[in-house]
Amino acid sequence: MNKPARDKFDVQRKLASQNRTLTSLARDAGYSESLCRGAFCRPTLLGEALIIAATGYCGHEIWPDRYDCTGTRHVRQGKATQNRCVSQCQTASDCVATKLCSNHKRSASQCGDAL
């Protein structure tokens, strides 16, 4: 498994700067309070989407095993598909190191906050 460039604590700090929590993020969207917290334990499409939208991070920065470098989700409700990232960069740190990979449609600096 790839090591995430951003972890749960980075997400919580980003939300805290907006005076929000993972629980309030889900509750304000009208979902169960545990939806966003559970996204760090298991694939949850809605929870992941809420976190990505609220923080501005790319999916592969938080969950490199669930998203590829282009931001395409390659895990469906807990089951990995064969649709893996085929480019030279497999993690967000590799994308930053190469600045722009062959499958990356944008530079790494445009993928959320720079590392």
C-alpha positions in Angstrom: 0.0 0.0 0.0 1.3 3.5 -0.8 1.9 5.9 2.0 -0.6 8.8 1.8 0.8 12.3 1.3 -2.0 13.6 3.6 -3.3 11.7 6.5 -6.4 12.0 8.7 -4.7 14.6 10.9 -3.9 16.8 8.0 -7.5 16.7 6.9 -8.6 17.4 10.5 -6.3 20.4 10.7 -7.5 21.8 7.4 -11.1 21.4 8.5 -10.3 23.0 11.9 -9.0 26.1 10.1 -12.5 26.3 8.6 -14.1 25.7 12.0 -15.4 22.3 10.9 -14.9 18.7 11.9 -15.4 15.4 10.1 -18.6 14.9 12.0 -20.0 18.4 11.2 -19.1 18.0 7.5 -21.3 14.9 7.2 -24.1 16.3 9.4 -24.2 19.5 7.4 -24.6 17.5 4.2 -27.5 15.6 5.7 -25.7 12.2 6.2 -24.8 10.1 9.2 -22.3 11.7 11.5 -19.9 8.8 11.1 -19.8 8.9 7.3 -16.7 11.0 6.9 -14.9 9.4 9.9 -15.5 6.0 8.3 -14.0 7.1 5.0 -10.5 6.7 6.6 -11.3 3.1 7.6 -13.1 1.8 4.5 -14.0 3.1 1.0 -17.0 5.3 1.2 -17.8 7.2 -1.9 -19.9 10.0 -0.3 -17.6 10.5 2.6 -14.5 10.7 0.4 -16.3 13.2 -1.9 -17.3 15.4 1.0 -13.7 15.4 2.4 -12.1 16.1 -1.0 -14.6 19.0 -1.7 -14.1 20.5 1.8 -10.3 20.3 1.9 -9.4 20.9 -1.7 -6.9 18.0 -1.6 -6.8 15.5 -4.4 -8.1 12.0 -3.8 -4.7 10.4 -4.4 -3.1 12.6 -1.8 -5.3 11.2 1.0 -6.0 7.7 -0.4 -3.3 6.6 -2.9 -4.7 3.1 -2.8 -8.2 4.2 -3.8 -7.4 7.0 -6.4 -4.9 7.2 -9.2 -2.8 10.3 -10.1 -5.6 11.7 -12.4 -8.1 11.6 -9.5 -10.0 8.7 -10.9 -11.4 6.4 -8.2 -10.3 2.8 -8.8 -11.9 1.2 -5.7 -15.6 0.4 -5.6 -17.1 -0.1 -2.2 -14.2 -2.0 -0.8 -13.2 -4.0 -3.9 -10.2 -3.0 -5.9 -10.5 -3.0 -9.7 -7.8 -3.5 -12.2 -8.0 0.1 -13.2 -4.7 1.1 -11.5 -2.5 4.1 -12.3 -0.2 3.1 -15.1 1.9 6.2 -15.2 5.4 6.4 -13.8 4.1 8.1 -10.6 2.3 5.9 -8.1 2.1 8.4 -5.2 1.5 12.0 -4.7 5.1 12.6 -3.7 6.2 11.0 -7.0 3.9 13.5 -8.8 5.5 16.4 -7.0 8.9 15.1 -7.7 8.3 14.8 -11.5 6.1 18.0 -11.5 4.0 16.6 -14.3 3.7 12.9 -15.3 2.5 11.5 -18.5 -1.0 10.7 -17.3 -1.4 13.7 -15.0 -3.6 16.3 -16.6 -2.4 19.1 -14.4 0.7 20.0 -12.5 1.2 18.8 -9.0 0.9 22.3 -7.6 -2.7 22.4 -8.8 -3.5 19.2 -6.9 -4.5 20.8 -3.6 -1.7 22.2 -1.5 1.8 21.7 -2.5 3.7 19.2 -0.4 
